[in-house]
Amino acid sequence: MKLQSEIAPDLWEAVSTPYESKQYSRAVLEAFAYLRDRIRDRADVDGDGVRLVNEALSGDKPRLFLNKHETESERDAQAGFAEILRGLFKGIRNVYTHERIEVSQETADAVIVFLNYCATVIQKGKGPFVLDEWIERVLDPLFVETEEYADGLVEEVPPKRYSEVLTELYKQRQPAEVKELRNLRLIFRCLVDRAGDEKVGDLIATASGELKRTRDDNTIFSAIFVLPPKLWPRIDKLARQRIENRLIRAIEQEMVAHAGGYQPSRLGFAARSLRGYFTLKDRLSEALLRKMDSDDVKHSAYVAEYFWEDLPFVSGESIGETLKDRWAESICKAVANSSVNGTVWKKLCESFSSMTEEWQSAILEKFKSMPDEYAELLQVARAPQSDLFGRS
């Protein structure tokens, strides 16, 4: 018999070194270790030998079902297979371990081939957590879009499988509609929080590999939409820069009309979610500055509506005097191009009191060229709690 051709490749990998060295007892023990690990993985239990078999396969509600477990015949079949496994561990594995028995190649072949059969049966069993069925529930049209519901689903995932689930969920997200992507985003946040840094490595590698290559905007959007923004700095640097470059181009080019005015496209929304983690932050800032400085009021309104909190005079970011002067000038220009009812003016008045004194002075200096009412209103807006628009 050529053993390698009779058993699974990963089992052969486990036994090949001692087997080819003619250490046949050791090869048999490695095959038992392989079977033990398959049982542990499929049933999501620890333990060894008889205790492991009992926990995984025995009782009215075993951790691993080898059949539907509905009829007496099916329950007997599972109980009988569990008896076989207990006998294998007690009558062969334990004896080989403690008695240091040397066996022939023929005996080793027979035992290893049978253990391969047992592992195949175990692998086909249905454990307490079935990934495909779980993902179907995540994509369920009746998914309740709350953290409580998402956390309840995540609670069902065995901790040992966090990495696998994160990676598979990421791979399956692509065809999803926005509603499904919102569900996935909730699930990813809960899973990543539970998994911790050490179990997101495979997810990071998978996302990095995809983002290094893809040119599809929907793929880019869905990746950024579902991944928690805090993971962005861990994505491969070249992949980040490549995608950020695409997002910046989208911001420069886009202007999507809708009933209430203007809003970002899908990639614009993606840029908003990552704006605090950008590697190409200076380029993003320059793109926003050029839009704010545009003669078209729609562009400045777009920046004010969707990126205002990240602009340097609001965030308090330290920048050079030349750049500061350009930003102050662009704000003044944007207000002049619209009116006291314009988006930029409203945002400016709402946030003016929280700006640094340095920024307030720089902006007021530019407003000297404007009608007096603007500078007067900004002076009023300097005071905390002021509300120029009559809101309570």
N, C-alpha and C positions, 0 to 999 in steps of 0.2 A: 504494500500500500504506500502511495505517496501522500503522506499526511497533509502536506500544505494544500493540496488540491481538494481535500475532503472537509476542510474547516474554514470558518470565516477568516478573512485577512487579518483583522485585528487580534483574533485569538492566536493565529500563527505568529504574529509579531510578539505576542506575550510569551509564547513557549519556545520559539525558534532557537534562542541562544543555548539554553540547557539541552534541548532536544538534539541539536546538531553536534553538541559536545558529548552526546550519549549519556547525559545525566537524566535518565528517563523519569526517575522518581521526582526530581526537581521540576521537570517539565509538567508532570501531572499536577503538582502543587500549584504551579503557575496557572494552569488551566482552572483549578478550583478558585484561585484568587480572581481570575477573570469572571467566572460565573458569579461569585460573591458580589463583585462590583456591579454587574448587570442587575442583580436583584436589588441592591441598594439604590441604584440610580432610578430604576423603573418604579419602585415602591416608595422612594423617598424616605427610607429608614436607614438607621445605622445598624450596628450589631454584626454578628458573625455566626456561621454554622447553624445549628438547630434553632437557636433563638432568633436569628435573622429570618429563617424560613417561616417560623411561627408568626412573627410580626407581619411579614409580607403577605403570606398566602393563607393563613388559617383563620378560623372563626367565621361568624356569620357575616361580618363586614371586613373582609381582608383589605389590605392596602393595595393589592394588585389582583385584578380579576383576569383569569386566563380564558374565561368564556362569559356568557351573560349571567351565569350564577343564579338562574331563575328556577330551573327544574331540579328535581332530586338527582337526576343523572348528571347534570352539569356540576352540581355541588360535589357529588361523589368524585367526578373526574378531577376537580381541583384538589380535593382532599387527598386523592390517590397520588397525584403528582407531587404534592407537598411531602407525602410519606417517602416517595422516591428520593427527593432531595435530602430529607433528613437522614435517610439511610446512606446516601452518598457521602455526606459530611461526616457522619458518625463511623461508618464502616470502612471508608477508604481514606478520605482526607485526614481525619484525625490519626488513623493508624499509620499512614505514611509519614505524618509529621512527628509522631512520638516514637515510633519503632525503628525509624530509619531503614525502611525496607527498600531494597533494590529490586527493580522490576525490568522485565524484558521490553524490547521495543514493541513487540506485538501487543503486550498488555497495555503499555502506555498508549499505543495507537487506539486500542479499543476504548479505553477510559476517556481519552481526550475527545474522540469523535462523539461519544455519548454526551459528554459535558457540553460540546458544541451544540448538540440537539437541544439540551436543556436550556442553554442560553438563548437559542432561537425561540423557544416557547415563551420564555420570560420576556424577550424583547417584543413579542407580539401582544403581550398582556396589556390590559388597560389599567393604568395607574389612577390614583386619586386626582391627578391633574393632567388633563389632555390639552396640549397647547393649541391645536387647531380649533377645538371646541371653545376654548377660552377666548381666542381671538375673534371667533364668530360673535361672541357675546359683547366684546368690546366694540365691534362694528354693527351691533344690533340697532335697527332704526328706533327702538324704544329705549335706548341707552339714556339714563337720566344724567343730564349734564351738570353734575354737582361733584364737589370734592369728596363728599361722603360716599356717594355711589362708586366713584372711581376707586376710592380707598378700599371699599368692600371687595371689589374685584381683585385688586392687587393683593389683598389679604390672602387670597386663595393660591397665590403663586408660591411654590416652595422656595425658600431662600437659595438653595443650591442651584436653582434654575433661573435666577434673576438675569444673569448675563445672557443666557440663551434666549430668554423671552424678550429682552430689550432688543437684541439684534434681529430676531425674527419679526418682531412687531415693526421695526424700522423698515425692513425689507418689504413688508406687505402693505406699507402705507400708500404707495404711489397712486393706485387707481382711485383712492378714496375721494369722496366729495368733501367740501369744506366742513359740513356737519360732522362727518366721520373724523376729519382731521382735528376738530375741536375735542372730540372724544379721546382721540389718541394723545393729544397734548395733555389733557388731564391725567391720563394713565401714565404717560412718560414722567410727568412731574412726581407723581406718587411713587413710581417704581424707582426712579433715580434717587429720590430721598431715602428710600428703604435700602437700596443696594449699596450705597456708599461708593467712594472713589475707586475701591479695588475691584468692583464688579462692573464697571462701565467701560473698561478698556476695549473689549471686543466691539461694543457699540461705537466708540470713538474711531476705531480702526475702520469699521465698515463705512461709517459716514464720511470719513476722510477720503477713503478710496473712491467713493462715488463722486464726491465734490471736486476731486482732482480732475475728473474726466468729463462730467456731464455738461452739455450745452443746453439742456432742456430747462426752460424757465419754470415749468410746473414741478419738475424734480427739485430744483433749487428751493422754490417756495415751500413745498411740502416738507422738505428736510428742516428748514429753518423754523417752520411753523410748529412742528411737533417736538423738536429738541428743546429742552430747557436752555434759555440763553446763557446760563452760567457755565454750560459745557463748551461754549464757543471757543474760549481761549485754549481748550485742550485739543481742538481739531488741528490737524496738520497745518503748519504755518503757510505753506504754499497753497493749500486748498482754501484756507481762509482768505488770503490775499486775492486769489483768483475770483472767489465768489463775491467778496466785498467790492472788487472792481466792477463786476457785473451789476451789483446793486447801485453803485454810484452812477453808472451810466444810465440806469433806469430812472433814477431821480432826476438826472439832467434832462432826460428826454420826455418824461411822462407828464401828462396833465389829463386826468380822467374826469370827465364831467358826470355829474349825477344831479338829482333833483335839488339837493340842498347846496350845491356849489361844486367843490372839487375835492377829490380824495385820491390817495395813493392807489396805484395798481397793486397787484399781488406782490410784486417785488418791492414796491414802496413800503407796504406793510411789513415785509420781511426786514427791510432796512431799519424801520422803526424799532422792531423788537430787539435788534442787535446793536443799536446805536451806542449803547454804553460799553460795548465790548469790541468795537472796531479796532483792527490793527492799522488800517489806513484812515485813521481819524482825521489827519490833516487834509487829506483829499476829500473826505466827506464834508468837512467844514468849508472847504473852498467851493465845493459844488453848491452847498446851501447858500453861501454868501453871494454867489453869482445869481442864483434864483431870487434872493432877496433884493438884489440890485437891479433886477430886470425892470424894463419899462412897462411890462405887462403885469398889472396888479394881481392877476390870477396866480402868477408864480410866487410873489411875495406872500400872498394869502395862504398858499399851499405850505410854505415853510413855517409860517406863524401857526397854522392850525395843527400841523403834525410833527414839527420838530422844535417847537419853541423852547421847551425845557432843556434842550441840549445845546442851545446857542450860547456862546461864551459869556455874553453879558448877563444871562440868566443863571447859568451853571456856576459862574464865578471862575471859569477857566482862565489861567494866566496866559496872555498872548502879548506879542510885541506891539509897540505904539503904532506902527504903520497899519497893522491888521486891525487894531482897535479903532483907528480912525476910519478905516473902510467900513467896518460894521456899523459904527455910529452914523456914517454918511448914508449907508444903505437903508437904515431904519427911517431916517428922515425922508429920504427919497420915496420909500414905500408909503409912508403916511401921506406925503404930498400928492402922490399919484392916486390915492383913494379918498378917504374923508374921515371925519370923526366917527363914522359908523363902520369903518374898515376893520378887518380882522387884525392887522398889525397894530393899529392904534389901540384897539381894545386890549390886546395881549400886553402891549407895552404898559398901559395904565394899570393893569391888574398886577403886574410883577415889578413895577418900578420901585416900590418901597422896599422890596427885598434885595435889590441890586446893591452892589458896593457903592460907596460914595464916589469912587473913582469913575465907575461906569456911569453913574447918574450925571456927574459933571460933564463927561465926554459927550453924552447924548444931549444934555441941555445946551451945550455949546453949539452943536449942529442946529438945534431948533431955533437959534437966534435969527436964522434967515426965514423962519416960518411966521405966519401970523401970530400975534401976541397970545391969542387964546390957547394955543397949543402949549407954549412954555408955562403959562399960568396954570393950566390943568395938570401938567406934570409936576409942578411945585406942590400942588395939592395932593397929588398921588404919592408924593414922597412920604406922607404921613401914613403909618400903619393903620389898617382898618378902614382906610378911605375907600369909597365906592362911587365912582363917577357915573355908573350906569344904573343907579337906582335899585340895585338888588338888595334884598334883606338877608 
